[in-house]
C-alpha cells in the first residue's frame, strides 16, 4: 500500500524556546501531546500514554508543521526535507524556510497570507478559493523570514 504524500502545509508554526527558561517542550512520540520538561533532561515520559520521547540535543533547532493528512501538529528538526506523520503515515514535505506570500481574495479583497508555492488559498472571511496561478495581484509577494 503506497504512503500518501501531502503538499506543503499551510504556513508552519515555529517553536522557539523562551530565553532563560528552566523548562522546554516537545511533542510526545506516542500520543502527540505537548510535553513540558526541565531543561537538561535526556528523555521525557508522557503522563498520558507512558511513551518515552528522546529530547533533541541542545542547540538543535526544531520546527513544527501541521500534517496534510490528519492535521496533527508535527515537530521535526529544522532542515528536514520531509516528515512522516506517526498517526496517519502521510509523508509531509517540509518547507525550506518560512516562505509566505500574500494575495488579495478574489471575492472580498481581503489580504491573504499563504505558503509560497501553494496553488490556491481559501479566504477565512468569505470562504472563497483564490487560485494563485492566475493571480495578477500587485500584492503577490514572497517573504522569507
C-alpha positions, 0 to 999 in steps of 0.5 A: 500500500503506497504512503500518501504524500501531502503538499506543503502545509499551510504556513508552519508554526515555529517553536522557539524556546523562551530565553532563560527558561528552566523548562522546554517542550516537545511533542510526545512520540506516542500520543502527540501531546505537548510535553513540558520538561526541565531543561537538561533532561535526556528523555521525557515520559508522557503522563498520558500514554507512558511513551518515552520521547528522546529530547533533541540535543541542545542547540538543535533547532526544531520546527513544527508543521501541521500534517496534510493528512490528519492535521496533527501538529508535527515537530521535526528538526529544522532542515528536514526535507520531509516528515512522516506523520506517526498517526496517519503515515502521510509523508509531509514535505517540509518547507525550506524556510518560512516562505509566505506570500500574500494575495488579495481574495478574489471575492472580498479583497481581503489580504491573504497570507499563504505558503509560497508555492501553494496553488490556491488559498481559501479566504477565512472571511468569505470562504472563497478559493483564490487560485494563485496561478492566475493571480495578477495581484500587485500584492503577490509577494514572497517573504522569507523570514 
